[in-house]
Amino acid sequence: MNQSFISLTVLLLAQLHVAAAAKPNIIVFYLDDMGWAQPGAYGGKLAPTPNMDALAANGVRFTNGYSSGCVCSPGRVGLMTGRYQARTGHDANPTKEGRELLLSETTMAQHLKPSGYTSGIVGKWHLGDTAPEFMPLARGFDFAMGTVGNLGEGKGPSFYRGNELIRELEGAPVTSPVYAREACGFIDANQAKPFFLYLSFNAVHSPIVASPAWLEKFKHLDKREQAYAALVSEADEAIGTVMTHLRQMKLEENTLIFCISDNGGASPISEQMGLRGHKWFVWEGGIRVTWMAQWKGRIPGGRVINDPVIQLDVLPTALAAAGAEAPKIDLDGTNLLPLLEGKTDRLAPRELYFRFGVQHAVRQGDWKLVKASKEMEPMLVNLATDPGEQKDLSADNPARKAELTALFDQWDATMQPPRWEDPRWNGSEQRKQEKKGRNKKNKK
């Protein structure tokens, strides 16, 4: 064989290896139903979270991080597609055929594949399991295992591996350590090329379960707090297991990592630091979430940023980090790399939109217009002075309210109506209070 041909081949292979090495691995740790202030880095006190706190210390922590969905599946649609879930009317959780993530949508795994990425999902999918074409392997993932939705939800199999639906998973319903092992196995198998790992926890969604060793660590708490604290800490330990594995393999510096919750806290024990509402509402307590990013050597550590960001931003940021071609479809998120790397101090002004059936909200700067129940008159609040959303400023700022109302209406007109109804989005604060009153009366 011609010596010059061999030399050229070696050179090309070396260049391909360098190009592959230049592409960072991408990991998304996605917690389920975790209150925005649950990690110690956000002020959480119930359970130590040293591994999540380390991500904040080594990277960036956002104080105004959001999910576009206040319940599980819509938030995942936004994360996976970089597009508002309202674009496909996916306002609520899927429960039957016809409610899956539409096949016309492109997932993060599909976007990254042309750039040479191998993708794996470990954990909760919740974007459709009624047929193989809706499962992860058909949506760009090369490795897939976990739960199709919530643990114990529905009458069918709760778990999947590849395209196979299975009824039992060894270790379940405690899944965080199982997912940590599977995630490390995926990393082992794909360490020589760029990979995307989506580690989507069941924790801290119900059932509130944990391993005996973790329950023992919190035996000084009452039973409800004991189980919840153990659940939080065991999920944090799983993040630590994966991070330790990355360090041992000398991959941490070449890995862009996000740690986000899918929506606000669901449990009364979840730490919300005074935010109003919780999961199922577009109050801040339902949509503001833990939001952190780390990329050692590229993102200066120990920074706290107050600019509002949303989980829709993950995809365009990941594509920019990967040097991928611009998508042919419109994304609703923003590339955060310049902000994360310190090349800019602020994001360009923008509005963030939220819709959950009859509920909706829009944030512009510090101002927020929120309608959190069917009967409620939209309320104008200033989150800088009133993060707990207690004071309606509509009467004093009619022009601002009219502007935000018009912005939401214009945005909503470009979206699809909800494809199905979830009666739980019609609940109101008033009805809850009335129910509490009836319960007290019945006890007397």
N, C-alpha and C positions, 0 to 999 in steps of 0.2 A: 504494500500500500504506500502511496506517495507520502513522504515525510511531512511535506508542507500541508497536505490534507489533514494528517493526524494532528499537527500543531494547531491548525485552524479549528478542528473539532474540539480539542482540549480547551482552547481559548473561549469558544462559544459556550461550552458547558460551564466553564468557570464564570462567565458573565451571567449565565442563567442562574447559577447558584447565588451569586452576589445579588442579583435582582430579587430572587426569592427571599433572601435573608433580609433585604431592605423593607420588605412588606411586613408590617407588624402582625403578630397574632392578635386576635380580638376576642375578649371574653366579656360576656354580660352576665353578671350575677343579678337575678331578678327575684326579689322577695315577694311573698304573697300576703297582702292585707297588713303589712307592717306600718304602724304609726310613724309619721315622718320624723318624730324625735326619739324613736326607740333606741338607736345606737348612742353609745356614750358620747360620741363626737357631736351629737346634736343635743346633748343634755340629758339623755335617758339615764335613769337611776335603777330601774328594776333589775336588769341583768347585765353583767359585763359583756361587752362586744369588742374585744381587743383587735380582732381581725378586720372588722369593718372600720374601726377607728384608725387602724394602720393605713387603710386605703385613703382616708381623709388626710392623715399626716403626711403621706407620701405623694399626695396629689391635690385635687381640688374638691372642696365641699361647697355645694350650692345651697343657700338658705331658702331660695324661692324655686325649688325644683318641682315639676308637676308631671302628672300623667294626664293624658287627654280623656281617660276613662275613670269613672268612680267605682267601677266593678271590674271583675277579672278579665273577661275575654275582650271587651273593647280596648282596654289598655294594651293587651297583647297584639291586637290588630295594629294599633298605632306604632308600637315598638317594631314589629316585624316589617311593616310596609313604609314607615316614615310618612304616613298619610293619615289624616283624620279618619277615624273609623266611620264617621258620618258620611264620608264619600260613598260608602257602600251600605249605608243604613244599618250598620252593625252596632246598634246602640246598647244591646243587652247580651247577656250570656247565651250561648247556643244550647238548646235542649233537644233538638230534633232535626230531622232532615230538612234542608232548605235554609238552615241558619248557620252554615259554615262560612269561613272566610272564602269569599268568592275566588274562583280560579282565575279571574281576570287580574287579580292583585299579585304583585311580585314581592316575595319575601326577601329579607336581608341575605339569607343563604343564596338565593337565586341571583341577587345583585352581585354578590362577591365571587361566584363561581367563575365567571370569565376572567377574573384576575388571579386565578390559580388557587383559590382557597378551598380547603376541605372543611365542611361544616358539620357540627354535631349538636344535637339538642339532648340534654339530660334533664328530665323532669316534666313539669306540667306543660301540656300543649294547649288544650282548650280552644282550638280553632277549627274543630270539626273532625269527627271520626266515623262518619256514617258510611264511608267508602274509601278505598285505598288512595284515590286521587286527592283526598283532602288531608291525608296524613303527612307527617314531616318528610318522608322519603320522596314523596312526589312534589314537595315544595322546596326542593333545593338542598335538603340535608342528606349527608352521606351516612351518618350514624344517628340513631334515634332510640331512646328508651325513656320510660317514665310513666306518668299518668295521663290519660286522655283528657281528664278534667279534674274536678275536685275529688279527693279521696272519699269513697263511699257514695258518690253521686250517681243516681240512676240505677237501673236494674242490670245493666250489662257489665262486661269486664271493665275494670277500672284502669288497667295497665296496658302498656304496649311495649314491644321490642321489635324494631323494624316496622313492618306492616302487620305484624301478628298481634291481635288483641288477646290479653291473658288476664285471668281472674285473680291470680295471686302473685305477689312479689315478696321474696324472702326479705324479712326485716320490716315490712310494712305493718302497721301504718306509720312507723317511724322511718322516714325516707331520707332525711338529710345525710346521714353517713353512707347510705347506699349510693346516693347521687355523687357524693364526693369520690367514692371509689371508682364509679363509672366514668366520671369526668377525668380523673387521673389516668385511667386506662385509655381514654380517647386521646389525651395529650401524648401519652407514650407512643401510641400508634401513628401519630401525625407530627412528631417533633421535627422532622426534616423538611417540612414545607409549611407555608402559612396556613393557620387554621382559625376558624371561628367557632367558639364554644358558647352556646346559650345554656347556662345552668339555671333552670327555672324551678325554684323551690316550691314545695307544697307549704312549707312553713312560711308565715306563722298563721296560715288559714287553719280553721278547724278541720279535723279533730285536734284538740289540744293534747298532744301526746309527746312523750320524750323517752329516751333510754333511761333505765334505772339509775345509772351512774350520774346522769345529769339531774334527775329528780332528787337524788341524795344530796347533791350540792346545794339545793335550795330548800331543804327540809325545814329550815327555820321560818319559812313563809307559810301563810295559810294555803290550803290545797289548790285553790284557783290560781293564786299568784305563783305558787310553786311550779305547777304544770306549765304555765305560760312563760315564766322566766326560763325554765329548762328548754322549752321549745325554741325560744329566741337564741339562747346560748348554743344549743346544738347546731342550729343553722349557721351561726357565726363560726363555730368550730369547723364546719364543712368548708366554709370559705377559706379558713386558715389552712386546712389540709391541701386544698388546691394551690393556694399561694406558696406554701412550703414546697410543694412538688415543682412548681415553676422555678423557684430559686435553686433547688437541687439540680435541675436540668439546665440552669443558666439561661432561662427563657424570659425571666421577669422584665428585663430591660427592653426586650423587644415585643412587649405585649401591652396593648391598649386595653384597659379594664374599666368597665362601668359597674356600679352597684346602685340599683334603683329598686323601689317598690312599685308594684303594679297599680296600687291605689292607696288611699288612706287607711287608717286603722279600722278594724271591724270589732275587735273585742273591747269591752269597757275598760279593760286593763291596759290597752295599748296607750303609749305615751304620745300625747298630741300637743302638749305645751300650750293649752288654752285655745287651740283652734276650734272653731265651731263645727259641729257635725262630725260625720264619720263616713265610712264606706256607704254607698247608695245615695249620697248627696253631693251636689256640686258646691256645697260650702267648702271652705279651705280644708277642713278635716277629712273630706272625701277625695280631694284631688292633689293636695300638696304632699309630696313624698320625699323620702330619703333619696339623695341624688349626688353621687360622687364619681369622680373619674381619676384614674392614675395611669401614667405612662412614664416610668422612670427615665430620666435623661432627656425627655422631650417636654414633659409638663412639670414646671417647678412645684415643689411640694409645699404643704402646709398653708395653702391659700384658701380663703373663704370668699366666695363671690356671691353678690346679692342680685345680679341680673336674673330675671326669670328665664328658666329653661324648661324644656318639656321632653318627654321620652321620644317624641318624634325627631328630635335632634340627633339621636344616636346613629341612625342609618347614614345620613349625609356626612356626619363626622367620621364614621368608620370608612366610608367610601373614599373620603379625602385622604385619610391616613393610609389607605391601601393603594392610593394612586389609581383608583378605578376610573373608568370612563363615566362621564356624567350620564345619569339615567335618562332614558327617552321619555319617561313619564314625570309629571310634576310631583315633587316632594313638598311636604308642608313644613318639614323641619329645617333647621339651619346648621351649617357646618360650624361647629364650635372650636375647631382646632386653633384658629388665631387667638381666640379668647383664652383657651386652655394653656397655650404655649406662652402667653403673655405678650403676644405681638400686637394686641389691641386691648384697651382697658374696658371697653363696653361693647355690647352688642348693639346693632342698629335697632331703633325702636320698632316694635311690632306688637300685634295683638295676639293673644292666646284665646282659643275658643273651646268651650266645653258644652256637650249636649248629652243628656241622658233622657231620651223620650221627651216628656213635657218639662223637664228641668233643663235649664241652660245657664251659662255664665260666659262673660268675656272680660279679660283683663287687659288693660292698656296702661302701661306704667304702673303707678301705685293704685290706680282706680279699677274697681271691679263692679260690674253689674251682675247681679245674681238672682235667679228665680229657682228656688229649691223645692218647690212643690207645685202641684197643679193649680191650687187656688191662690197661691202667693202673688202679690204684686211685686214686680221686679224691684230690687233694693240696690241703691248705690252706696258703696262703701269705699273708704280709703284705707288700703291695707298697711300703709306706712304708719298711720296713727291709730288704726283700729284693726289689728290682725285677727281679732276674735269676731269680727263682723257683727257688731252689736248696734251700731248707730247708723240709721238710714239718713243719708245726706241728700236724698232726692229733692226735697223741698228747697234746699239752699243752692242746689246746683242743677237746675232743670236743663240747661243747655248741655252739660256734660252727660246727663242721663239720656237725653235725646240722641246725642252723638253715639253713645255706646249701644243704644237700642238699634239705631240705624246700621251700625257696623255689624251687629249680630244678625240682623234681618238680611243684610246683603250677603253675608257669609252663608247663612242657612239656606238661602235660595240657590246656592251652588252645590249643596249637598243633596243626598237622597233622603227622603223621609225614612224613619225607622221601618225596617223590613218586618218586624214583628213587635208585639206589645208585651212589656213586662209590667204587670199591675203594681209591682213594688215601687216603680218610679213615681207613682201617684201619691205616695204617702206624704203626710204633712206633719209639721211639728205640732200643730194644734190637735190633730187626731191622736197623736201619741200621748199628749198631756191628758186628753179626755179619757183615753184608755187607762192611764195610770190612776186617774180619779175614780173610774168605775171599779178598778181592782181594790183600791183602798176602801171604797164603800162596801164592797162585797165581803171584805175581811171583818168589818165591824159587826 
